[in-house]
């Protein structure tokens, strides 16, 4: 095991332990992304592919999530700079990122909690959580009262293969936001190709300071976080 791998493992364990930290960050009084000091990723990486699911009905709630007025990716500047470097290096290797989510308003997290507590809405069960009952999603931590995304230092990303004409999403074993053990980064039962694709994504992100959350292959937090004590509730617009 290399020194870099050891460091990444230690940080991943610390990140997992902090997901349900007892002391919540303070919510910034900022009213706009500019007041919050957030930047849009395409100001750093103009060609990066955005597939912001929560700005559409193509997500586990089956509707556009409150707080997402448009499909955009906002982050703190240092985090945006690091993600742009990942994209740059992957492009040189014939790959690219597919960005699913970045900064997430507090109001959006609250909407997830409300959805999780509504037993009537199960329209995406077969796609997003086929092996679980909806009541387990909140109890087992798949849906949480707080999210690191609200601190604007966490991203959800996939990996694509690019040629001269286009970039095509690679097989990573599950879709984004699949709730279940198959989404664990080191899940059993993956094909060699799926495991290799996850490893390539993880290594590319780790090289620029992003630590993977082991229960979600797509989830990465920049470490050390620029401002872990502050969350934001400005809309994505």
Secondary structure, DSSP 4 states (H G I P E B T S, - for coil): --HHHHHHHHHHHHHHHHTT-SSPPEEP---SHHHHTEEEGGGT-TT-EE--GGGSS-STTSSPPTTBSSS--EEEHHHHHHHHHHHHHHHHTTEEEEEEE----HHHHHHHHHHHT-TT--TTHHHH-TTS-HHHHHHTTSS-SS-GGGGT-EEEEEEEEE-SS-EEE---SS-TT--SGGGSTT-TT--HHHHHHHHHHHHHHHTTTEEE-TT-TTEEEESS-TTTTEE----B-
